[in-house]
Amino acid sequence: MSDFDTGDEVRDKPTGIKYTVACVHETHGYGVVYTAGVPSRTLRMSDCELVTKASPAERLESLKAMAAVKSEQHRPQCARDRLKAMEPVSYDSGCC
């Protein structure tokens, strides 16, 4: 997959513009970086280089902020899915 993750700062090599990563997906046989902020951009992963890696705390903060947006668009939904996947699994079946 990718070394990029939510909250990381990447540079779009063709333009030189820096963006904060909202989420990353493999789609149509190549990696896609969805940027945070407005307006959002969709970049080919192969066109990006890492500038700054987000800390786990920064990543969590970014995910929570995106998840709080009341929208079913891709970025907020991606953040909600990621946060849900990070929740601890409960093995308490309620019996015994």
N, C-alpha and C positions, 0 to 999 in steps of 0.2 A: 504494500500500500504506500503510504506517504510518511515522510517525516514531519509534515505540516499538521497542525491541529488548531482547534479553536483558540483564539487569543494571540497566536503567533503573528509576527509581522513579516510579510514577504514583499519582495520587489518583483514587479512584472518586468522581466528582462527586455521585452520589446519596447516598452515605454519608459522604463526607469521609475515608474510611480510605485510608491509603497502603499500597501493595504494591510488591514488587520483581517485575519482569517475568521470567518463565521463557521464554516464547515467544509469538509472535504469528502468527495465521493468518487468512486470509480463508476463511470458511465460511458456507454458506447465504445468501450475498449480503451478509454484513456481516463486519466484522472482530472477532476474538475475541482477548482478552489472557488468557493462562494465567499465573497468579501462581506465584511460587516460595514455598517454605516449606510448613508444615503448620499447619492444613489449607490445601490449595490452593483457589483460587477461579477461576472462569471469568467474565470481565467483557466486556461489549460495549465495543469500542474507542471508540465514540462517547461512552461514559460516562466515559472516562478523560482526564486531562490530565497532561502531563509535569511532574514535580517536579524530578528530577535526571537528567541524561543520564549513563550509564555511560561510562567511558573504554574504549578498546579493550582495555587490560590487564584492567580489571575485568570486561568482557564475556567475555573468554577464560577468566578464572578461574571465572566463574559457569558457563560452558558445560562446562568440565572437571569441576567439582564435580557438576553434574547428571548428566553422562554416566557418572560413576563409580558411580552408583546401580545396583545389580543388579536391574533391573526392565524389563519391556517396556511399562510404562505410557507415556503420551503425553510427559510432560516429559523423562524421561531419553532416550527414543528421539529426540525432537526435537533434544536437545543433541548426541547422537551423530551424527545426520544433518548438523547444522550444522558440527560439527568435521570430519567427513569431506569436506564440500564445501569446507572451507577448506584442505585438504591440497594442497600443490603437485602439479601434474600432471607426470608423468614422460613425456618424449617419447623416452626411450631404448627402442627396440624390441628391443635386444639383438643387432642385426645390425651388420655392418660394423665 
